[in-house]
């Protein structure tokens, strides 16, 4: 590598043999590097000192590198290197203190994209120290960093943010939405999942913003129809591409109907476990020609809703897991109306039988991912249908399909040459010998012959 003078992109992630000396050799020969990924390696402060000799480096990942310290981060700004850094990933680097972030700010004031996931030690003071000099930050991702609060967003108010992603922050409230509304007129991506203090008032505050394309409020349990309706009627409603309202039990058909009427560019909609959404709401979605991915798992829809959803025939990704009112007829109606389906997850739908999979395989031969886990009526016959027609299948989950035998594996071995991942938990009639024989080439397989757990709702013979 030290001989590659024109090398611009180098990914050394998870290279366990990488050490400071090898990085020194690389640095001597690869001065043209723009992209460098050192995540999950054992590099120390000595490597950070070497990084200062990359004058053109723009993208750097130190994610889950635990052996450097705050002092090492001083080197990023020394010499000629790292002053051009615009992307920095420090996910999992829990050893960095406020002083370390101050060192980054002093040397790398041009950072635009900041990723700091899995940082339970990250506090508002860390962000404040960084933002003092890094005023060009446009994108921040703080997933699984639970101690941040509205104070972080006050600090970021001076930046022209276009993307914000955070999860599981109980201290973040509607005030953060108010700050975004006032200070981030060009924001396009808002991901505020599992923030229980965010309410309809927060949605009302961001409704005047004109450029929001992605809104993720998964597990924001205080959100209701009032907030959703206000937002989609606002300035970004007609431009919205992705909307995630999963586990919003206060959201009903009223929201879904409004979404269908206002969000003409929507391609992805997640209503997972919005249990008050019924066929009435889904029927309105049937006219949304832009929609290609939808998650209706755990809603109260039935065959009637699936029939309506197939109206425009462009759905590529469908999840209706735990929809206990869906039968083979609904699957038949849906699959007859769409030929583009690639991902179909119908797990834990107890009414479904082999006939559902037969129709699915016949009409949707481009399927790459299928889950029929927890469907107790499935037999080897359904796998025979899949293997005969769906030759592009990469992922299959048949966990809890208690009637499957070794024949199922033989069918897959013969017909699904591209299969990479196969899950077969609670399949007691599939033997270990068959698994050794037919799954050796798979990237990953999971199997157990244990009885199905009680939460599946049926016994080892499939009796409900």
Kinemage of the C-alpha trace (Angstrom):
@kinemage 1
@onewidth
@group {chain A} dominant
@subgroup {mainchain}
@vectorlist {calphas} color= white
{ca unk a 1} P 0.000 0.000 0.000
{ca unk a 2} L 2.852 2.362 0.710
{ca unk a 3} L 3.667 2.305 -3.013
{ca unk a 4} L 0.181 3.483 -4.096
{ca unk a 5} L 0.848 7.178 -4.506
{ca unk a 6} L -2.463 7.938 -6.229
{ca unk a 7} L -4.679 5.940 -3.850
{ca unk a 8} L -7.667 8.034 -2.749
{ca unk a 9} L -10.022 5.607 -0.958
{ca unk a 10} L -8.801 3.162 1.697
{ca unk a 11} L -11.026 0.980 3.892
{ca unk a 12} L -9.158 -0.805 6.699
{ca unk a 13} L -12.224 -1.400 8.882
{ca unk a 14} L -11.908 -4.417 11.219
{ca unk a 15} L -8.324 -5.137 10.095
{ca unk a 16} L -7.100 -6.695 13.329
{ca unk a 17} L -3.460 -6.694 12.237
{ca unk a 18} L -3.416 -2.958 11.636
{ca unk a 19} L -1.093 -1.049 13.953
{ca unk a 20} L 0.556 2.341 14.229
{ca unk a 21} L 3.663 1.232 12.325
{ca unk a 22} L 1.686 -0.011 9.320
{ca unk a 23} L -0.249 3.264 9.291
{ca unk a 24} L 3.063 5.164 9.280
{ca unk a 25} L 4.150 3.257 6.155
{ca unk a 26} L 0.809 3.946 4.464
{ca unk a 27} L 1.053 7.629 5.334
{ca unk a 28} L 4.490 7.941 3.759
{ca unk a 29} L 3.296 6.639 0.403
{ca unk a 30} L -0.402 7.536 0.166
{ca unk a 31} L -0.471 11.313 0.517
{ca unk a 32} L -3.400 11.614 -1.939
{ca unk a 33} L -5.930 9.887 0.346
{ca unk a 34} L -9.395 11.473 0.467
{ca unk a 35} L -11.318 8.672 2.247
{ca unk a 36} L -9.959 6.651 5.181
{ca unk a 37} L -11.895 4.131 7.262
{ca unk a 38} L -10.095 2.881 10.390
{ca unk a 39} L -13.197 1.730 12.291
{ca unk a 40} L -12.933 -1.212 14.691
{ca unk a 41} L -9.123 -1.183 14.714
{ca unk a 42} L -6.573 -0.877 17.538
{ca unk a 43} L -4.928 2.337 16.376
{ca unk a 44} L -3.622 4.698 19.069
{ca unk a 45} L -2.549 8.337 19.371
{ca unk a 46} L 0.501 7.543 17.228
{ca unk a 47} L -1.753 6.884 14.230
{ca unk a 48} L -3.666 10.124 14.820
{ca unk a 49} L -0.329 11.922 14.740
{ca unk a 50} L 0.393 10.271 11.372
{ca unk a 51} L -3.014 11.357 10.021
{ca unk a 52} L -1.871 14.956 10.180
{ca unk a 53} L 0.339 14.199 7.155
{ca unk a 54} L -2.670 13.575 4.860
{ca unk a 55} L -3.206 17.086 3.454
{ca unk a 56} L -6.250 16.186 1.333
{ca unk a 57} L -8.144 13.908 3.735
{ca unk a 58} L -11.870 14.726 3.698
{ca unk a 59} L -13.622 11.612 5.050
{ca unk a 60} L -12.435 9.856 8.218
{ca unk a 61} L -14.016 7.088 10.291
{ca unk a 62} L -12.595 6.263 13.708
{ca unk a 63} L -15.779 4.458 14.783
{ca unk a 64} L -15.258 2.071 17.698
{ca unk a 65} L -11.529 2.801 17.944
{ca unk a 66} L -11.081 2.799 21.728
{ca unk a 67} L -7.314 3.123 22.184
{ca unk a 68} L -6.683 6.752 21.282
{ca unk a 69} L -7.266 9.584 23.765
{ca unk a 70} L -8.215 13.251 23.865
{ca unk a 71} L -4.539 14.101 23.454
{ca unk a 72} L -4.404 12.169 20.187
{ca unk a 73} L -7.187 14.313 18.761
{ca unk a 74} L -4.881 17.337 19.105
{ca unk a 75} L -2.834 15.921 16.228
{ca unk a 76} L -5.746 16.114 13.771
{ca unk a 77} L -5.229 19.850 13.579
{ca unk a 78} L -1.429 19.894 13.647
{ca unk a 79} L 0.878 20.034 10.624
{ca unk a 80} L -0.672 20.252 7.178
{ca unk a 81} L -3.265 17.515 7.550
{ca unk a 82} L -6.946 17.134 8.359
{ca unk a 83} L -7.831 20.802 7.915
{ca unk a 84} L -9.936 19.755 4.914
{ca unk a 85} L -11.910 17.152 6.877
{ca unk a 86} L -15.645 17.415 6.138
{ca unk a 87} L -16.899 13.991 7.383
{ca unk a 88} L -16.036 12.468 10.762
{ca unk a 89} L -17.427 9.293 12.354
{ca unk a 90} L -16.642 8.844 16.059
{ca unk a 91} L -19.349 6.279 16.847
{ca unk a 92} L -18.585 4.175 19.903
{ca unk a 93} L -15.543 6.260 20.921
{ca unk a 94} L -16.766 6.602 24.480
{ca unk a 95} L -13.316 7.604 25.775
{ca unk a 96} L -13.575 11.090 24.240
{ca unk a 97} L -14.310 13.847 26.765
{ca unk a 98} L -15.296 17.485 26.335
{ca unk a 99} L -11.591 18.315 25.966
{ca unk a 100} L -11.293 15.888 23.061
{ca unk a 101} L -14.160 17.530 21.209
{ca unk a 102} L -12.553 20.912 21.811
{ca unk a 103} L -9.351 19.577 20.228
{ca unk a 104} L -11.301 18.418 17.163
{ca unk a 105} L -12.944 21.828 16.826
{ca unk a 106} L -9.593 23.622 16.990
{ca unk a 107} L -8.122 21.586 14.159
{ca unk a 108} L -11.062 20.591 11.945
{ca unk a 109} L -13.411 23.563 11.838
{ca unk a 110} L -14.704 22.664 8.359
{ca unk a 111} L -16.582 19.509 9.420
{ca unk a 112} L -19.991 19.250 7.736
{ca unk a 113} L -21.109 15.666 8.478
{ca unk a 114} L -20.827 14.341 12.016
{ca unk a 115} L -21.707 10.774 13.065
{ca unk a 116} L -21.584 9.816 16.753
{ca unk a 117} L -23.738 6.741 17.316
{ca unk a 118} L -23.598 4.459 20.373
{ca unk a 119} L -22.157 7.180 22.610
{ca unk a 120} L -23.712 6.868 26.086
{ca unk a 121} L -21.006 9.248 27.341
{ca unk a 122} L -21.919 12.012 24.876
{ca unk a 123} L -23.308 15.112 26.594
{ca unk a 124} L -24.543 18.551 25.631
{ca unk a 125} L -21.194 20.018 26.731
{ca unk a 126} L -19.384 17.849 24.160
{ca unk a 127} L -21.527 19.273 21.363
{ca unk a 128} L -21.172 22.813 22.686
{ca unk a 129} L -17.375 22.475 22.659
{ca unk a 130} L -17.440 21.232 19.071
{ca unk a 131} L -19.853 23.813 17.718
{ca unk a 132} L -17.867 26.753 19.128
{ca unk a 133} L -15.662 26.566 16.025
{ca unk a 134} L -17.405 24.029 13.743
{ca unk a 135} L -20.107 26.294 12.355
{ca unk a 136} L -20.389 24.505 8.997
{ca unk a 137} L -21.991 21.343 10.398
{ca unk a 138} L -24.942 20.413 8.171
{ca unk a 139} L -25.663 16.812 9.187
{ca unk a 140} L -25.639 15.248 12.671
{ca unk a 141} L -26.369 11.630 13.580
{ca unk a 142} L -26.596 10.806 17.307
{ca unk a 143} L -28.282 7.383 17.464
{ca unk a 144} L -28.151 5.692 20.891
{ca unk a 145} L -26.674 8.706 22.655
{ca unk a 146} L -29.327 9.090 25.360
{ca unk a 147} L -27.981 12.007 27.408
{ca unk a 148} L -28.381 14.754 24.829
{ca unk a 149} L -31.119 17.319 25.420
{ca unk a 150} L -32.604 20.457 23.898
{ca unk a 151} L -29.350 22.190 24.869
{ca unk a 152} L -27.595 20.321 22.052
{ca unk a 153} L -30.031 21.731 19.523
{ca unk a 154} L -29.629 25.214 20.984
{ca unk a 155} L -25.892 24.850 20.351
{ca unk a 156} L -26.518 23.638 16.797
{ca unk a 157} L -28.949 26.480 16.072
{ca unk a 158} L -26.142 28.513 14.536
{ca unk a 159} L -25.451 25.778 11.973
{ca unk a 160} L -27.471 25.423 8.781
{ca unk a 161} L -28.599 21.857 9.467
{ca unk a 162} L -30.115 19.784 6.658
{ca unk a 163} L -30.151 16.451 8.531
{ca unk a 164} L -30.776 15.524 12.176
{ca unk a 165} L -30.913 11.941 13.467
{ca unk a 166} L -31.294 10.957 17.102
{ca unk a 167} L -32.981 8.127 19.016
{ca unk a 168} L -34.025 7.380 22.552
{ca unk a 169} L -33.576 10.856 24.025
{ca unk a 170} L -36.067 11.366 26.832
{ca unk a 171} L -34.843 14.930 27.447
{ca unk a 172} L -35.578 16.164 23.933
{ca unk a 173} L -38.913 17.971 23.729
{ca unk a 174} L -40.906 20.138 21.340
{ca unk a 175} L -38.397 22.922 22.028
{ca unk a 176} L -35.920 21.194 19.703
{ca unk a 177} L -38.538 21.256 16.947
{ca unk a 178} L -39.119 24.949 17.622
{ca unk a 179} L -35.384 25.607 17.274
{ca unk a 180} L -35.277 23.693 13.978
{ca unk a 181} L -38.259 25.628 12.702
{ca unk a 182} L -36.608 28.971 13.466
{ca unk a 183} L -32.981 28.200 12.629
{ca unk a 184} L -32.953 25.394 10.023
{ca unk a 185} L -35.045 26.596 7.059
{ca unk a 186} L -33.432 24.112 4.651
{ca unk a 187} L -33.633 20.979 6.792
{ca unk a 188} L -34.548 17.915 4.725
{ca unk a 189} L -34.188 14.937 7.057
{ca unk a 190} L -35.591 14.736 10.615
{ca unk a 191} L -35.184 11.458 12.516
{ca unk a 192} L -36.366 11.811 16.121
{ca unk a 193} L -37.315 8.252 17.068
{ca unk a 194} L -38.111 7.128 20.627
{ca unk a 195} L -38.372 10.674 21.959
{ca unk a 196} L -41.474 10.334 24.178
{ca unk a 197} L -41.619 14.043 25.070
{ca unk a 198} L -42.138 15.081 21.440
{ca unk a 199} L -45.827 15.894 20.913
{ca unk a 200} L -48.242 17.192 18.293
{ca unk a 201} L -47.090 20.709 19.171
{ca unk a 202} L -43.628 19.854 17.851
{ca unk a 203} L -45.090 18.726 14.533
{ca unk a 204} L -47.090 21.915 14.331
{ca unk a 205} L -43.898 23.941 14.810
{ca unk a 206} L -42.086 22.318 11.870
{ca unk a 207} L -45.118 22.325 9.553
{ca unk a 208} L -44.093 25.668 7.915
{ca unk a 209} L -40.688 24.239 6.872
{ca unk a 210} L -40.619 23.787 3.097
{ca unk a 211} L -37.958 21.177 2.345
{ca unk a 212} L -38.543 18.153 4.616
{ca unk a 213} L -38.237 14.909 2.622
{ca unk a 214} L -37.774 12.388 5.460
{ca unk a 215} L -39.625 12.395 8.800
{ca unk a 216} L -39.085 9.550 11.270
{ca unk a 217} L -41.068 9.719 14.520
{ca unk a 218} L -41.032 5.998 15.343
{ca unk a 219} L -42.014 5.275 18.950
{ca unk a 220} L -42.909 8.905 19.666
{ca unk a 221} L -45.942 7.734 21.584
{ca unk a 222} L -47.453 11.171 22.173
{ca unk a 223} L -48.013 11.826 18.460
{ca unk a 224} L -51.658 11.674 17.318
{ca unk a 225} L -53.860 12.498 14.328
{ca unk a 226} L -53.801 16.182 15.219
{ca unk a 227} L -50.043 16.503 14.779
{ca unk a 228} L -49.800 14.301 11.688
{ca unk a 229} L -52.648 16.110 9.952
{ca unk a 230} L -51.187 19.535 10.733
{ca unk a 231} L -47.790 18.514 9.391
{ca unk a 232} L -48.920 16.923 6.105
{ca unk a 233} L -51.162 19.925 5.433
{ca unk a 234} L -48.093 22.139 5.883
{ca unk a 235} L -45.407 23.279 3.468
{ca unk a 236} L -43.533 19.952 3.196
{ca unk a 237} L -46.531 17.620 2.906
{ca unk a 238} L -46.553 17.496 -0.886
{ca unk a 239} L -42.759 16.919 -1.031
{ca unk a 240} L -42.416 14.286 1.700
{ca unk a 241} L -40.726 11.056 0.499
{ca unk a 242} L -40.484 8.969 3.690
{ca unk a 243} L -42.686 8.894 6.804
{ca unk a 244} L -42.254 6.598 9.803
{ca unk a 245} L -44.994 6.637 12.459
{ca unk a 246} L -44.430 3.129 13.831
{ca unk a 247} L -45.892 2.394 17.275
{ca unk a 248} L -47.943 5.593 17.241
{ca unk a 249} L -51.048 4.011 18.739
{ca unk a 250} L -52.913 7.350 18.679
{ca unk a 251} L -52.651 7.552 14.898
{ca unk a 252} L -55.835 6.392 13.121
{ca unk a 253} L -57.404 6.221 9.663
{ca unk a 254} L -57.873 10.000 9.782
{ca unk a 255} L -54.093 10.486 9.526
{ca unk a 256} L -53.717 7.875 6.787
{ca unk a 257} L -56.475 9.451 4.702
{ca unk a 258} L -54.838 12.869 5.040
{ca unk a 259} L -51.453 11.397 4.081
{ca unk a 260} L -53.009 9.851 0.963
{ca unk a 261} L -54.551 13.161 -0.054
{ca unk a 262} L -51.534 15.383 0.604
{ca unk a 263} L -48.306 13.390 0.208
{ca unk a 264} L -48.128 12.829 -3.543
{ca unk a 265} L -44.370 12.085 -3.567
{ca unk a 266} L -44.383 9.604 -0.655
{ca unk a 267} L -42.459 6.406 -1.466
{ca unk a 268} L -42.084 4.871 2.029
{ca unk a 269} L -44.699 4.679 4.792
{ca unk a 270} L -44.258 2.847 8.094
{ca unk a 271} L -47.392 2.329 10.205
{ca unk a 272} L -45.999 -0.643 12.136
{ca unk a 273} L -48.196 -1.340 15.171
{ca unk a 274} L -50.497 1.606 14.562
{ca unk a 275} L -53.281 -0.674 15.736
{ca unk a 276} L -56.051 1.829 15.101
{ca unk a 277} L -55.344 1.879 11.363
{ca unk a 278} L -57.954 -0.203 9.496
{ca unk a 279} L -59.062 -0.992 5.951
{ca unk a 280} L -60.790 2.390 5.733
{ca unk a 281} L -57.458 4.204 5.917
{ca unk a 282} L -55.612 1.781 3.658
{ca unk a 283} L -58.245 2.090 0.933
{ca unk a 284} L -57.240 5.743 0.579
{ca unk a 285} L -53.621 4.685 -0.010
{ca unk a 286} L -54.657 2.618 -3.031
{ca unk a 287} L -54.524 5.737 -5.201
{ca unk a 288} L -50.968 6.692 -4.188
{ca unk a 289} L -48.968 5.787 -7.287
{ca unk a 290} L -45.708 6.975 -5.676
{ca unk a 291} L -45.808 4.437 -2.814
{ca unk a 292} L -43.352 1.541 -3.221
{ca unk a 293} L -42.664 0.465 0.385
{ca unk a 294} L -45.188 0.074 3.195
{ca unk a 295} L -45.157 -1.545 6.637
{ca unk a 296} L -48.611 -2.352 8.014
{ca unk a 297} L -47.472 -4.930 10.574
{ca unk a 298} L -49.693 -5.113 13.626
{ca unk a 299} L -52.424 -2.920 12.175
{ca unk a 300} L -56.092 -3.939 12.000
{ca unk a 301} L -56.263 -4.379 8.234
{ca unk a 302} L -57.904 -7.349 6.500
{ca unk a 303} L -58.154 -8.742 2.967
{ca unk a 304} L -60.166 -5.698 1.908
{ca unk a 305} L -57.280 -3.351 2.700
{ca unk a 306} L -54.805 -5.498 0.768
{ca unk a 307} L -57.081 -5.501 -2.250
{ca unk a 308} L -57.163 -1.689 -2.233
{ca unk a 309} L -53.398 -1.453 -1.754
{ca unk a 310} L -52.771 -3.430 -4.937
{ca unk a 311} L -54.691 -0.903 -7.025
{ca unk a 312} L -51.711 0.833 -8.659
{ca unk a 313} L -49.466 -2.263 -8.598
{ca unk a 314} L -46.100 -0.625 -7.839
{ca unk a 315} L -45.408 -1.843 -4.302
{ca unk a 316} L -41.937 -3.403 -4.003
{ca unk a 317} L -41.783 -3.886 -0.241
{ca unk a 318} L -44.749 -5.112 1.837
{ca unk a 319} L -44.820 -6.051 5.515
{ca unk a 320} L -48.072 -7.228 7.075
{ca unk a 321} L -46.695 -9.297 9.953
{ca unk a 322} L -49.127 -9.900 12.832
{ca unk a 323} L -52.161 -8.951 10.740
{ca unk a 324} L -54.405 -11.681 12.063
{ca unk a 325} L -57.349 -10.774 9.809
{ca unk a 326} L -55.434 -11.371 6.577
{ca unk a 327} L -56.124 -14.646 4.755
{ca unk a 328} L -55.021 -16.345 1.532
{ca unk a 329} L -57.678 -14.339 -0.322
{ca unk a 330} L -56.043 -11.041 0.638
{ca unk a 331} L -52.609 -12.241 -0.490
{ca unk a 332} L -54.144 -13.441 -3.753
{ca unk a 333} L -55.832 -10.095 -4.384
{ca unk a 334} L -52.664 -8.169 -3.624
{ca unk a 335} L -50.213 -10.318 -5.584
{ca unk a 336} L -52.434 -10.455 -8.662
{ca unk a 337} L -52.242 -6.671 -8.774
{ca unk a 338} L -48.476 -6.261 -8.456
{ca unk a 339} L -45.543 -7.746 -10.341
{ca unk a 340} L -42.763 -5.632 -8.803
{ca unk a 341} L -42.810 -7.133 -5.291
{ca unk a 342} L -39.289 -7.849 -3.974
{ca unk a 343} L -39.744 -8.041 -0.189
{ca unk a 344} L -42.791 -9.696 1.358
{ca unk a 345} L -43.054 -10.302 5.100
{ca unk a 346} L -46.263 -12.028 6.168
{ca unk a 347} L -44.994 -13.561 9.411
{ca unk a 348} L -47.364 -14.323 12.299
{ca unk a 349} L -50.457 -14.302 10.081
{ca unk a 350} L -52.100 -17.484 11.429
{ca unk a 351} L -54.729 -17.817 8.678
{ca unk a 352} L -52.245 -18.134 5.823
{ca unk a 353} L -51.649 -21.489 4.120
{ca unk a 354} L -49.576 -22.904 1.264
{ca unk a 355} L -52.016 -21.314 -1.182
{ca unk a 356} L -50.876 -17.822 -0.167
{ca unk a 357} L -47.258 -18.665 -0.979
{ca unk a 358} L -48.308 -20.374 -4.220
{ca unk a 359} L -49.981 -17.184 -5.456
{ca unk a 360} L -47.084 -15.059 -4.211
{ca unk a 361} L -44.511 -17.177 -6.049
{ca unk a 362} L -46.543 -17.330 -9.274
{ca unk a 363} L -47.203 -13.597 -9.587
{ca unk a 364} L -44.072 -12.147 -7.917
{ca unk a 365} L -41.102 -14.055 -9.282
{ca unk a 366} L -38.689 -11.203 -8.528
{ca unk a 367} L -38.946 -11.770 -4.763
{ca unk a 368} L -35.613 -11.497 -2.942
{ca unk a 369} L -36.779 -11.524 0.701
{ca unk a 370} L -39.665 -13.529 2.195
{ca unk a 371} L -40.736 -14.167 5.783
{ca unk a 372} L -43.479 -16.640 6.644
{ca unk a 373} L -42.261 -17.105 10.232
{ca unk a 374} L -44.965 -17.999 12.727
{ca unk a 375} L -47.420 -19.227 10.082
{ca unk a 376} L -48.333 -22.661 11.498
{ca unk a 377} L -50.233 -23.948 8.438
{ca unk a 378} L -47.281 -23.879 6.040
{ca unk a 379} L -45.918 -27.188 4.733
{ca unk a 380} L -43.145 -28.346 2.408
{ca unk a 381} L -45.485 -27.636 -0.507
{ca unk a 382} L -45.209 -23.864 -0.075
{ca unk a 383} L -41.405 -24.087 -0.192
{ca unk a 384} L -41.717 -26.160 -3.355
{ca unk a 385} L -43.675 -23.310 -4.970
{ca unk a 386} L -41.120 -20.713 -3.852
{ca unk a 387} L -38.143 -22.725 -5.047
{ca unk a 388} L -39.738 -23.399 -8.429
{ca unk a 389} L -40.481 -19.754 -9.239
{ca unk a 390} L -38.415 -17.368 -7.085
{ca unk a 391} L -34.835 -17.898 -8.220
{ca unk a 392} L -33.601 -14.515 -6.930
{ca unk a 393} L -34.468 -15.248 -3.294
{ca unk a 394} L -31.685 -14.074 -0.926
{ca unk a 395} L -33.454 -14.171 2.459
{ca unk a 396} L -36.046 -16.605 3.834
{ca unk a 397} L -37.435 -16.935 7.359
{ca unk a 398} L -39.548 -20.030 8.049
{ca unk a 399} L -39.113 -20.034 11.845
{ca unk a 400} L -42.087 -21.599 13.595
{ca unk a 401} L -43.326 -23.363 10.449
{ca unk a 402} L -43.585 -26.582 12.428
{ca unk a 403} L -44.668 -28.831 9.534
{ca unk a 404} L -41.581 -28.263 7.390
{ca unk a 405} L -39.278 -31.244 6.876
{ca unk a 406} L -35.979 -32.003 5.151
{ca unk a 407} L -37.835 -31.895 1.825
{ca unk a 408} L -38.141 -28.124 2.164
{ca unk a 409} L -34.355 -27.761 2.336
{ca unk a 410} L -33.917 -29.973 -0.716
{ca unk a 411} L -36.347 -27.819 -2.724
{ca unk a 412} L -34.463 -24.659 -1.733
{ca unk a 413} L -31.103 -26.242 -2.534
{ca unk a 414} L -32.284 -27.118 -6.021
{ca unk a 415} L -34.226 -23.970 -6.898
{ca unk a 416} L -32.875 -21.006 -4.916
{ca unk a 417} L -29.208 -20.823 -5.883
{ca unk a 418} L -28.875 -17.214 -4.683
{ca unk a 419} L -30.210 -17.868 -1.170
{ca unk a 420} L -27.837 -16.401 1.441
{ca unk a 421} L -29.740 -16.298 4.743
{ca unk a 422} L -32.148 -18.970 6.007
{ca unk a 423} L -33.828 -18.923 9.425
{ca unk a 424} L -35.463 -22.128 10.702
{ca unk a 425} L -36.042 -21.718 14.442
{ca unk a 426} L -38.604 -24.054 16.054
{ca unk a 427} L -38.570 -26.413 13.052
{ca unk a 428} L -38.301 -29.755 14.838
{ca unk a 429} L -38.916 -31.856 11.709
{ca unk a 430} L -35.839 -30.511 9.937
{ca unk a 431} L -32.833 -32.653 10.822
{ca unk a 432} L -29.258 -31.580 11.438
{ca unk a 433} L -28.130 -33.974 8.699
{ca unk a 434} L -30.259 -32.141 6.123
{ca unk a 435} L -28.923 -28.797 7.315
{ca unk a 436} L -25.328 -29.969 6.860
{ca unk a 437} L -26.140 -31.322 3.410
{ca unk a 438} L -28.211 -28.503 1.954
{ca unk a 439} L -27.088 -25.269 3.638
{ca unk a 440} L -23.288 -25.477 3.462
{ca unk a 441} L -23.045 -22.717 0.844
{ca unk a 442} L -25.266 -20.230 2.693
{ca unk a 443} L -23.815 -17.080 4.213
{ca unk a 444} L -25.890 -17.615 7.369
{ca unk a 445} L -28.379 -20.158 8.692
{ca unk a 446} L -30.177 -20.441 12.026
{ca unk a 447} L -31.937 -23.588 13.192
{ca unk a 448} L -33.426 -25.030 16.344
{ca unk a 449} L -35.635 -28.049 16.935
{ca unk a 450} L -37.181 -26.635 20.119
{ca unk a 451} L -40.942 -26.428 20.536
{ca unk a 452} L -42.433 -23.076 19.522
{ca unk a 453} L -42.589 -20.598 22.441
{ca unk a 454} L -45.981 -19.918 23.975
{ca unk a 455} L -46.109 -16.359 22.611
{ca unk a 456} L -46.495 -17.763 19.095
{ca unk a 457} L -49.939 -18.954 20.121
{ca unk a 458} L -49.778 -22.553 18.880
{ca unk a 459} L -48.261 -25.875 19.951
{ca unk a 460} L -45.606 -28.107 18.366
{ca unk a 461} L -48.208 -29.546 15.979
{ca unk a 462} L -49.449 -26.152 14.839
{ca unk a 463} L -52.678 -26.275 16.825
{ca unk a 464} L -53.806 -22.791 17.822
